Amino acid sequence: MNSKLNRKDLKQACIFFGGIRGLSRLTDINAGNISKWFNGQPTLSDEKLSILLKELGFQDGTVDEDRVHSWVLKKVINANLRATDLTPALKLYFPKGAKIAKAPWAVAGLKSLKRTITGNAPPPAVYAITDGKTRVVLHLTANLILHKGNIKSHLNWRDGVEEKSILDIAEDNQTWIKNVPSIQEFDAVWNNAKTTLSLDDINTAIQNEGITFEEAIKRIRRD
């Protein structure tokens, strides 16, 4: 395990996996043994430790950047009725911070409440987080949304403010809501709202298609 990772820090990440019991279900490793290992005891074999770290998203002691990580958050308010501080866990995956965006239905207020009351509740909130290398899809359980106190200043909204940092996904997009997108699918959705093609990008796309500028203009006008 990477010397920069220690058990106390890794334990913080459990919040994104349903706690220690959630990790136990995901890995089929005894919850008591996981808890004891986090507290410094040698209760996990090398094989089981490898399974645990892989589930937490670490490969060879570092964050796995070759997949999209899937997290589930079941609480945003702690026992003291304050926003649960997620930054200790976030720093494991994004030591220098990252950007975040959200699904269009991840909103608080009367509109969301009215939909729930009338039996047309929106899907659970979905967020995307990335620093350009590590990618995460964060699912919240029903009726929860992130608060400023959860992420503090460690995550910044992709487009400057929360209201503008909206992912272009529909409420029936099961890839994002129930499953996990591929890196390509993640990047396509992430970049849609913030990327403006440069002339070089357009020129490259036309060359890749093997068409003339005139034909490209015709296609744009048809669309």
N, C-alpha and C positions, 0 to 999 in steps of 0.2 A: 504494500500500500504506500502511496506517495506520502513522504514525510510531512508534506504540507497539510495532509488530511489527518485529523485525529478523531477519535471516537466521540468526543464531546461535540465537535462540530457536526459530524455526520448524524448524530442523534437529532439535531435540529431539522434535518431534512425529512424526518418521519412525518411531519405535519402534512406533507404533500402526498402521502401514501396511506392515509387513514390511521396514522400512529403506528405503534409497534405491533398491535394486533392486526392492523391492515397489512403491514409488511409480512407478518407471519402467514396470513392467508395467501398473499401473492407468491411467497417463496416456499411455502410448505416447511418452514423452519419453526421450531417451537418458540413461542413468544417470550417465554421466560429466559430461554438461552440467548435470544436476541437482546433482551433488556440487560442481561448480565454482561454480555459482550460490550455493549455500549458503555457500561459502567466499569470496564477495565478487566473483566474476568475472561479467561481463555476457554470460553464455552462453545466456540464455533471451530469446526475443522476448516482447513484451507479450502476445501471444496464448497462448503456451505458459506464461507465468507465470500468466496468469489460470486456465488449466486446472489447473496445479499447486496454486494456492491454493484453488481450488474443491474439489479432491480432499482437501486437508487440512482442509476445513471452513470456509473463510473466504470471505465475500462482501463485496465493497467494503471490505476491510480489517478487518472485524470477524467474530466467530464467527457463523455462520449459525444463527439460532434457529428457522428455518422448516422444519426437517427433523430427523429423528433421525439422529445420527451413528453410524456403524458402525466399530468399531475391532477389530483383531486383535492379540493379544499373543502372541509366540512364545517369549519367555523371561522368567523372573521372577528368575533368579539370574545374576549376572555372573561374569566370569572369575575373580574373587577369592572366589567361592563365597559372596557376600553378596547380599542381596535388591537387585534392580535398583531404583534410586530413580526413580520415575515423576513425582515432584512437579514438576520443571522443565517437563515436557511438559503435565502437568495444569494448571499455572498459566496456560498459554496460553488454555485453554478455560474454566477456572474460577478466575479471579484471586482471588476471595474464598473459595474452597473450595466444597465441595458435599457431597451425601449419596450413599451407595452402598448397594445391596442386591444380593442374589445369588440365583441359581437354587437350589432345594432340594438338587440333587445336587452342588453345588459344595462338596464337603467332602473333607478329607484323612482318612487313617486306614485301619484294617483293613477297614472295611465297604466302602469304595470299592475298595480293592485286591482284596478277595475277589470283587467283581463283575467286575472286569477279568480276573482269573485264570479265572473260570468262564465266560468268554465273554459275559457280560452287562454289559459296560462301560457306564457312564452316558455321556451326551453330554458334549462338552467344556464346561467351566465357562462360565457366562454371568453377567454383572453389568450392572446398570443404574446410571447415574450422572446426577444432575441437581442444578442449583441453582435449579430452578423456571423457568428460561428455556432454558438449553442442555441438551439431552438426548443421552445416549450409551448405546449398547449395546456392551459390551466382551466379545468372544469370546476365550477362551484356547484354545490348541491342546491336544490330548489330554493328560490326566493332570497338567495344571498348575492351580494355584489361586493367588490373590493372597495375599501375606503382609503383615504389618503394615509391614515395611520398605519395601514397594513404594509404599504410599500415605501412610505416616507419619501426620501429623496433618492433612494437607490435605483428606482425605476422612473424613467421619464416617459411621458406620453409621446408616442411616435410622431404625431403632428402638432406637438406643442401643448395642446390642451386635450382633456378627456373627450369633450364633445366632438372634436374633429377626428379623433383617432379611432375610426370605425373600420372594422374588417368587412370586406365585401363578401359576406356569406349569408345565405338564406336560412330561415328557420327550419327548413327540411333538409339541410345539408348534413346528412348522417356521418359523412367522413369527419367532420369537425365536432359534431355533437355527441355521437356515440363511439366513434372510432378515433384513429389518429392519422392525420394526413402524412403523406410522404414529404421529404425535404422539398421536392419540386412543387408539390401542392401547397405547402406552407409558404414558400417564397413567392409563389404566384399570387396568393391572397395578400400576403404582407406588402408586396410591392405595388399592388394595383392602385392604392389610394395616394401613394406618396411619390411615385416615380414618374417623371416627365421625360419622354424619350428625347435624346439629343439628336442633332443632325447625323452624327456618326452612327448612332444606334439605328436610325432609319435607313441610312445608306447600307449598313451591314445587313439589315433584314431584307432589303431589296435584292442585294447581291446573293444572299442565301436562297432566295426564291428563284433567282435566275430570270428576272423580268426587268423590263425597262422602267424608267421613272414614269413614262406616260401610262404604262399598264398599271403601275401602282396607284396612280392618281385615279384611273378609271375604277379600280377596285374599291378605293376609299369612297368614291362618289356613289357607287352601287350600294355600299353598306349603309 
